[in-house]
Amino acid sequence: MAGRWRNGRSRVSLFAMILTALLLLAAPPQPSPLKGFGDWAVGCDNGRACHAVGLMPETWPDDALTMSVRRGPEAGAHPVIAFETRGETEAAVLVADGKPLAARLAVDQEGSLAVAAADAPAVLAAMRGAAEFELRKPDGTPIGRVSLKGVSAALLYMDEQQRRIGTVTALVRPGTKPASAVPPPPPLPRIAAPAVSSRKASLGPRDLATLRKRFKCTVDEVGGPDEQDVQPLGPDKLVLLACGSGAYNISYVPIVVPAKGGVAAARVARFDAPESWWEGEGKPILINAGFDPASATLVTFSKARGLGDCGSTRSYVWDGARFRLIEQADMDECRGSTDYITTWRAEVRR
């Protein structure tokens, strides 16, 4: 009887796993919203990886800097703290409200000044009690300052999203629960994509003119550059057709030209997460789009202003029928930081 019950429970567990996997495949991408706390923005993606960014004050003083705190979703993941220093790569001293901290800083792979992992707990403790951080050169020359207004709330939000509150791993409200009490992160959606093609792709001037006329993207109609990018898309072709421009954004219509039927059968590419649409025309508009044939990845970057310190970036992969969102990063606040916060991820399987 017990063995039959165990077998029944196993079948139920297997069914639940299969159902969860099917739901992940069917559900449309849902990037997480960002939160703002004082001078800090924070967000976590669908895999519970979290990222908080210290923004420049509204007045943008000349010595303002930005910084970040990142943490993976795993129970044993440690926070990573880094400062954006506008190219400053010399040794620096970290100061909290005028008091130097014993924190070692080194240039990381991104060119930022990162806090040594062993010193991160002391720096986090100082963050929760100070009004600002300052970076100085060893001789005392100021490099820049970062406001800590709102950082405790931002770190608490990270703890909440990662289910760490009350555990020894929490950044703001630790407790006695062990790290094993932190639940594992949810699985990321898995997207099957065709193998990458190494062939070249092109279209003649007459075919391109036909596409422009058909999709109403002639220079006379929309202005902007008369440019296009033609790339292989499995047996088909992807055409990114420039369809208007502004001061710092170029709009593209993504068109699929099938191997069978050619330009006469061309259609607007499908997306599982459309970015924006021309009102009444049903055409997806991609901003500052580019296609990397080496990875078959379509990337967009929509800037809210020319500096690029706010907006959204997206990466898609072609699954043979439509473009699937595999990563999105956003920054809602136009306050000096180009360190966008990831709000969606998916795994690509080829």
N, C-alpha and C positions, 0 to 999 in steps of 0.2 A: 504493500500500500504506500509506504514511504517513498519507494523507488518510483512508483507511478506518479506521486505528487511532485517529486523532484523533476521527473521528465516533463510533466505538464508545465511546471514553472519555467523550465528551460525553453520550452516552445513559446511560452508567453514572452519571455525576455528576448528571444530571437525575433519574434514578430514585432516587438516594440522597437528593436534596433533597426529592422528593415523599414518600419513605418517612419521612424525618425529620419533615416537616410533619404527616403522618398520625399518627405516634406522639405528637406534641405534642398533637394534638387528642384522641386516645383516652386518653392517660395521665391518671390522676387526679392532682389537685394533691398535691404533696409538699413542704409547708413545711419549710424547713431548721431543724435544732435550734440552740438557742443554746448558747454555751460560756461558762463562768465562769473567770476568772483573778484570784485575789485579790479586790480591790475593783472589778473591772471585768467587765462582761458584753459579749459580742460576738456578732454573727451576720451572715450574708450571705444574700441571697435567691437565687432560682433564676436571676436575671440577673447574679449576682456583684456586685451593689451591697452594700457592707459598712457596718456601723455599730457602733461601740464606745461604751459608756456607762460613765462613772465613777460608782459608786454611793456612797451614804452608808455610813459605817462601821456596824458592828453596834450600837454604843452610841448612834448618832444624836446627836452633840453639837450644841449650838444653832448653831454657826457652820459646820456641814457644808453643802457645796454638791454639785451634780452637774454633770458636763460630758460632752461627746460629741465623737467624731471620726467623720466620715462620709467615704466616698469612693466615687465612681462606678466602674463596671467598665472604662471605656474606658482605653486606654493613657495618654492625656494627662490623665486626670482628676486634679485636685488635692485633697488632703485639706481638709476643712472642720472647723474646731475651734470649739466654742461652749460657753459656761458658762450654766447655769440659775441665775439670781441672785435668785429670789423677788421679782421686780418691780423690782429695783435697776437703774435705767437711766442713772445718772450715769457720768461718765468713771471708769475704773478702771485700776489699775496691777497687772500680773501679776508675781507673785513666786514664784521657785522656791527652796525651802529657805532663805528669808530673803534671796535675791539678786534684786533687780528685773530684769526682762527688758525689752528694748527691743521690746515688742510692742504694736501699736495694737489697741484694742478698740472695737467699735461695735455698736449695737443692730441686730439683723437683723429680718427680717420676722416671725419667731416670738417676738420680744420677748426673745431671749437676747443675751448679749454674745459676739460672734463675733470671732475673731482675723483681722486683715487677711491676705489671701491671701499677700502678699509676706513676711509675718512668720511664716507657718506652719512653714517648715523649721526656723527657730531654736527655735520653741516645741516642736516635735516632738523636736528634739535634747535640749532641757532635760528633757522628759518622761521620756526613756529613762534619765537619770542622776539624777533627783531623787526624793525620797520623797513630797513633796506640793507642790501649787500653792496659792497664796493670792492672793485678790483684795483689794486695798485701794483706798480712795478716795485721790485725790491728796494729801490732807492726812495720809495714813497711817492713817486709821480703817479697821479690818478690816471686810471684807464677808463673807468666808467662805473655807473651805479645801476642797480636794479631795485625796483620797488617790490616789497614783499606784502603789500596790501592785498588781502584775499587769499594768500597762499595756503593758510591752514584749511580754509574751506575747500580749496581745490584738491588738496591732498586727502582730505576726508572723503570727498566725492570719489576719488580713486579707490580708497579703501572700501567704500560701500559697493562700488561696481564689481570689485574683485572678491567680495565676500570675506574681507580680512578683519573687520572690526571685532574686537574681543580676542584676537589671536596674537601670538608673539610677533607676527609679521606686520601688523598694522603700523602705518606711519603716524597716525594721529591719536587713535584710541586703541592702544594695545591692551591685551588681556592675558590670561593664563592659558588659553586654549593653544594647543600645539599647532605647528605649521600644517600638520596633516588634516586639520579641521577646515582648511581652505579647499573648497571644491575644485575639481579639475576644470579647466576651461572647456567651453562647448566646442564641438568639432567645427572646423571651417567647411563651407561648401566646397565640393570638388567638381571641377569642370573638366570634362574630356575635350581635348582640342587636337585637331589633326597635326601631323608632323610638319615642321617648318619647311617651306619650299625655298630652294636656292635659285630658282630661275628668275629671269628678268621679265618685266611686264611693261607694255607701252600701248598707247593708242595714237592713231594718226590725227592730224589737225582736223580733218573732216568729221571724224567720229566725236572728237571733243566738242566741236562746234554744234553737232547734233545734240549732245548731252546738255550743253549750256542752254540751247533753245528750248529743249523739252522740259528741263527743270527750272526754267526761268532764272538763270544765273548769268545772263549776259551782262557785260560791263555797263551797257546803256540802262539796264533795269536796276542793278543793285550797286553800281559803282565799285570801288575797291580794285584789288589787283586781279589781273587776268591770268591766274595761275592755277595749276592743278598738280596732283601727285598721283601717279599710277603705280600700284604695287600688286604682286601676286597674292592671291587669296585661295590657296588650294588650286584647283583647276580654273577657278574664276579670277576676276580682277577687281581690285578695289580702286575706285577713283575718288580722291578727295578734291572736290570742285570748289574753289574759292567763290564765295557767294556774298560778298560784302565785307566791309571793314570799318573799324573805328580808329580812335587814336592809338590804341594798343592791343586791340583784339581783331583777329581775322576770322570770319565765319566760313565754315565749310559744310557742304552737303555731301555725305558719304553715299556713294553709289556702287552697287555691285553689278558688274558686267559679266554675265554667265558665259562659260565656255561654249555652251550650246545656245545659240540665238544671238549672241553678240550684243551690240549696242541697241538693236531693236528690242531686245528683251531686258534691257537694263532696268533696275529697280532700286529704290531707296533701301539702304541697309537696315536690317532690323536690330533692335537692342532690347535686352531684358530690363534695362534701366535708362530710358531715354533722358537726355539731358535737358533739352528745351525744344520747342516746336514753333515754327512760323505760324502765327495765328491764321487759321482758316485754310492753310495750304498743306498741312500734314507732312512737312519735311523736317526731319531732325537736323538741327543746326549744331555743329561741333565747333567749339571755340579754340583757336590756336592748335589745331589737330596735327598729329604727325604719326606715321606708321613705321615701326621698326621691323623690317623683314627678317632680321636674325632671330627674333623671338615671336614674330607674328602678333605683336602687341600694338594696339591703337591707343595713343595717349592724347589727352586734351588738357588744356590749362586755361581756365576762365578767370581772368584778372578783373577784380573790381576797380582797380586803378593801376596806372602805369608802373608804380613802384613794385607791384606784385606782392604786397604785404597783406593781401586779403583776396579771397577767391576760393576756387576749388580745382583740384586736379583729379583726373580719372584715368584708369588704365583698363582696357578691354582686351579680351582674346576671342578669336573667331572659333566657334565650335562646329562649323560646317553649315550652319543655318542662320546664325545671328551672332552679334557681338555680346559677350557676357562680361559683366563688371567683375574685375578681379581685385581692384584696389581703388579706394577713394580717400582723399585727404582734403581737409577744409581748414580755412581760417576766416572766421566771421568778423573779427575786429581788425580794422585798418590802423594798426598801431605799431608798425615798425618790424614785425617779425615775419620772416619768410619761412619759418619752421612750422609747416602745416601739420595738422593733427590727423592721423589716420582714423577713419570712421567706418571703414569696410575692408575686409580681406576675403579672398577665396584662393584655393589651391588649384593649380593647373596640372592636369595629367595628360601626357602625350603617349 
